[in-house]
Amino acid sequence: MNILDWIKKNKTLVVLAVVALFGAAMFLVGRGSVKIVEHTTYVKGKTQHDTIPVERLVPYAVLIPATPVLPLKPDTVWKEGKPVYVALVVDTAKIIADYAKENKYNSSLFDNETEGACSVDLSVQYNKLKRLSYAYTPIQKVIVKEKIQTLTPFVSGRYSTQGSVGIGGGCFYHDIGLEALYCTDMTAKWVEIGAKIKF
């Protein structure tokens, strides 16, 4: 018995073997067509607030300028009951007022989508740091790897109330698919070819 006679005698077995090989080939093609695409997003975290105790903040250096800039005020010099000239003298009251007042500062150190945001809030009074607080909002970099499969193989089967059955498979390329079915109603055998569209 030659190979052709054996194939004619075992048509069903041959067709099933071809369908199985086709399915295996489509599976391998589908696995080989997978592309990995990376998406990077930046997720904002919870803002952290804290106040640093000023007792821990002591100057590491104290610098006294050689020629300090002091507030001055005009003072009239009198001679024999007449004004002679106007001189500028140190305004002591203004120095005391400036020493007693509280200066508040608020500044953003940085604010961007990759590092987050950080701001400081501080106040100075009596030539000393009175309060130092900060607010920090972290940003977390999240990388998501997505598998995109351009070729998607599938196996299919069908049954008709007219007494026919079919088995086959095909492959989707993105949203369009082709399908081949081997069908039989126990008296005749045929092949159906079809197309599928995903919505």
C-alpha positions in Angstrom: 0.0 0.0 0.0 1.5 3.3 -1.1 1.1 6.6 0.7 -1.7 7.9 -1.5 -3.8 4.8 -0.9 -3.2 5.2 2.9 -4.3 8.9 2.8 -7.5 8.0 0.9 -8.3 5.3 3.3 -7.6 7.5 6.4 -9.0 10.8 5.2 -10.5 11.8 8.5 -7.3 11.0 10.4 -5.2 13.0 7.9 -7.6 16.0 8.0 -7.5 15.9 11.8 -3.7 15.8 11.8 -3.6 18.7 9.3 -6.0 20.7 11.5 -3.9 19.9 14.6 -0.7 21.0 12.8 -2.4 24.1 11.6 -3.5 24.9 15.1 -0.1 24.3 16.5 1.4 26.6 13.8 -1.1 29.3 14.5 -0.3 29.1 18.2 3.4 29.5 17.6 2.8 32.3 15.1 0.6 34.0 17.7 3.2 33.7 20.5 5.9 35.0 18.2 3.8 38.1 17.2 3.6 39.4 20.8 5.1 42.9 21.3 5.7 44.4 24.7 4.9 48.1 25.0 5.9 50.1 28.1 3.7 52.8 29.5 5.2 55.2 32.0 2.9 57.1 34.4 3.7 59.2 37.5 1.4 58.6 40.4 1.1 61.4 43.1 1.5 60.1 46.6 0.1 61.4 49.9 1.4 64.8 51.1 3.5 64.6 54.2 3.5 67.6 56.6 5.9 68.0 59.5 7.4 70.8 61.7 11.0 70.7 62.7 11.7 71.6 66.3 13.6 74.9 66.4 15.6 73.8 69.4 17.5 71.5 67.0 18.3 74.4 64.6 21.2 76.3 66.0 23.5 78.5 63.8 26.6 76.8 62.7 28.2 80.2 62.0 27.5 83.8 63.1 28.8 86.5 60.8 29.0 90.2 61.7 29.5 92.5 58.7 32.3 95.0 58.9 30.1 97.8 57.7 26.5 97.0 58.7 23.6 98.6 56.9 21.4 100.2 59.6 18.2 102.2 59.3 18.9 105.9 59.4 16.8 109.0 60.1 17.4 112.7 59.6 18.3 114.8 62.6 18.6 118.5 62.5 21.7 120.1 64.2 20.9 123.5 65.8 23.3 126.2 66.6 22.3 129.4 68.5 18.7 128.5 68.0 19.0 128.1 64.3 19.1 124.9 62.2 22.6 124.5 60.8 22.4 121.2 58.9 20.6 117.9 58.8 22.6 114.8 59.8 21.6 111.1 59.4 21.6 109.2 62.6 20.8 105.5 63.4 17.1 105.0 63.9 17.1 103.0 67.2 13.3 102.7 67.4 13.2 101.2 63.9 15.9 98.6 64.8 13.9 97.6 67.9 10.7 97.3 65.9 12.4 95.2 63.2 13.9 93.0 66.0 10.5 92.4 67.5 8.4 91.8 64.4 7.8 88.3 63.0 8.7 87.7 59.4 6.9 84.8 57.7 8.2 83.0 54.6 6.7 80.4 52.3 8.5 79.1 49.3 8.3 76.2 46.9 11.6 74.4 46.6 10.5 72.3 43.6 7.2 71.2 41.9 7.3 69.0 38.9 5.7 65.8 37.6 8.8 63.6 38.1 10.1 64.5 41.5 6.9 65.8 43.2 6.5 69.0 45.2 8.2 70.4 48.3 7.5 73.7 50.0 8.8 75.2 53.2 7.1 77.6 55.6 9.1 79.4 58.2 9.1 82.4 60.5 11.8 84.5 62.1 11.5 86.7 65.1 13.9 88.3 67.6 16.8 87.4 65.2 16.0 83.7 65.6 14.2 81.1 63.6 10.8 80.6 65.3 9.2 77.9 63.2 10.1 75.7 60.3 7.6 73.4 58.6 7.6 71.6 55.3 5.1 69.8 53.0 6.3 67.1 50.6 4.2 65.4 48.0 6.1 62.5 46.4 5.7 61.2 42.9 6.2 57.6 42.1 7.2 56.4 38.7 5.2 53.5 37.5 6.1 51.5 34.4 3.4 49.2 33.0 4.4 46.6 30.4 1.5 45.7 28.1 1.6 42.7 25.8 0.1 43.5 22.4 -0.6 40.5 20.1 -1.0 41.4 16.5 -1.8 37.8 15.4 -4.2 35.9 17.6 -4.9 32.3 16.6 -8.1 30.5 17.6 -9.6 27.0 17.3 -13.3 26.7 16.4 -16.0 24.1 16.0 -19.5 24.1 14.8 -22.6 22.0 14.9 -25.7 22.3 12.6 -29.2 21.1 13.3 -29.1 19.6 9.8 -26.7 17.0 11.2 -23.3 18.4 10.2 -20.3 19.1 12.3 -17.1 21.0 11.7 -13.8 21.6 13.3 -11.1 24.2 12.3 -9.4 27.3 13.3 -8.0 30.5 12.1 -6.1 33.7 13.0 -7.1 37.3 13.9 -4.8 40.0 12.6 -5.8 42.9 14.9 -9.6 42.9 14.4 -9.9 40.9 11.2 -9.8 37.1 11.3 -9.8 34.3 8.7 -11.2 30.9 9.5 -11.1 27.5 7.9 -13.5 24.6 8.9 -13.5 21.0 7.9 -17.1 19.8 7.9 -19.0 16.6 7.5 -22.5 15.3 7.7 -21.3 11.7 7.7 -22.2 11.3 4.0 -20.2 14.2 2.5 -17.2 16.2 3.6 -16.3 19.8 2.7 -14.2 22.8 3.7 -15.6 26.2 4.7 -13.7 29.4 4.6 -14.9 32.4 6.5 -14.0 35.9 7.8 -14.6 37.4 11.2 -14.5 41.1 12.3 -14.2 42.1 16.0 -16.1 45.2 17.0 
